């Protein structure tokens, strides 16, 4: 949907290709037609509004094997039906958008909030990452908030961004700030950081506030 104010009303949507909603467009599906899985080979690029009845079509999203992009300043709340949102594909939160996940997240793909900055990712539970996570703002900063982090991949906070982890962090991969771009980043860890591999601050003016550090790397 490209045109300003365009609306499509669809009872049931089966997407094995690309669904693209440009700004100020709306796709409505039936309340029962929630998207619980973004399948491999499928892409959802949502800059407009995608609703299943009165709710976001992604409100019970469980897994992403394909591509999901949420942009244009929208707010999306996700409560996975399984309790955990699993990502093995790509999930981008861009252009001043906010995603709040009630539950846990497991990422083995690419998870990033990026481009123009001002993006927010909230996870009520913990994040387990074996893939790539960028908390990335285009100089204006983005933010990520979660209770715990278990990282065996790459987790980087860049572009004047802030990551807050209220509990413990276990790192056996690369945990860094300023690796992707720009300095002025902040990493706050309210519990214990156990580092078994690489923990590095790259960016000019980067700050890490850690309650307790156990370093084996």
C-alpha positions, -999 to +999 in steps of 0.1 A: +000+000+000+017+032-012-010+059-013-017+083+015-048+070+033-049+037+014-068+010+033-070-028+026-095-050+045-086-087+043-102-115+062-073-139+061-037-131+051-011-158+041+022-141+034+051-159+018+064-128+000+066-091+010+039-071+027+048-034+026+027-007+043+040+028+036+032+057+061-004+066+065-017+033+050-037+007+069-041-031+065-069-047+085-073-084+089-098-104+110-094-104+148-086-141+147-059-137+120-030-127+143+005-131+129+022-156+153+051-165+129+070-146+103+080-175+081+113-179+063+111-161+030+084-138+042+089-100+048+067-075+067+078-039+063+054-019+084+055+019+083+018+022+084-009+004+105-014-034+106-043-044+128-062-076+135-094-062+148-086-036+174-052-049+182-018-050+165-016-080+142+017-089+159+004-088+195+010-126+200+040-130+178+061-161+187+088-163+161+106-146+132+124-167+107+120-141+079+121-103+081+101-079+102+107-041+100+086-018+122+091+019+115+078+054+113+074+061+150+049+034+158+044+016+191+040-021+191+033-043+221+040-080+218+031-108+243+043-140+228+018-168+232+046-192+241+062-166+265+093-162+244+098-144+211+123-164+190+143-147+163+164-165+137+157-141+109+159-103+111+140-078+132+145-041+127+130-013+149+136+020+131+127+056+127+117+065+162+096+034+169+090+015+202+086-023+207+077-037+241+079-074+247+061-090+277+082-121+282+116-133+270+135-130+238+159-155+221+179-142+192+201-162+168+196-139+139+199-101+137+180-078+161+186-041+157+170-007+165+187+017+142+188+043+114+176+077+126+177+068+163+151+075+189+141+038+189+132+018+221+132-019+228+117-030+261+119-066+272+102-075+305+122-107+308+156-117+296+174-118+263+195-148+252+216-138+222+238-161+200+234-139+170+239-101+165+222-074+185+227-037+178+212-010+200+220+016+174+211+053+169+221+075+141+238+099+164+206+107+183+206+075+203+183+045+208+176+025+239+171-011+251+159-022+285+157-058+298+160-078+330+189-101+321+213-108+293+230-141+283+252-132+253+273-157+233+272-136+201+277-099+194+258-073+216+268-037+208+254-004+219+263+024+195+253+058+181+249+076+214+226+049+227+218+034+261+213-002+273+199-009+307+200-044+322+185-045+357+198-079+366+228-101+357+247-104+325+267-135+314+289-128+284+308-155+265+308-135+232+314-099+225+297-073+247+307-038+235+298-001+231+307+020+201+317-009+180+293-002+152+294+036+152+299+067+173+306+072+210+286+087+238+270+054+247+260+041+282+257+006+294+241+001+328+242-033+345+223-035+378+236-070+388+267-090+381+286-089+348+304-123+344+327-119+314+343-150+299+353-135+266+354-099+254+340-068+270+351-036+254+342+001+253+352+015+219+334+049+216+348+082+227+331+091+260+314+057+264+305+048+300+297+014+316+281+013+351+284-022+365+275-032+401+298-063+402+323-075+377+337-110+375+363-111+347+376-143+332+382-128+297 
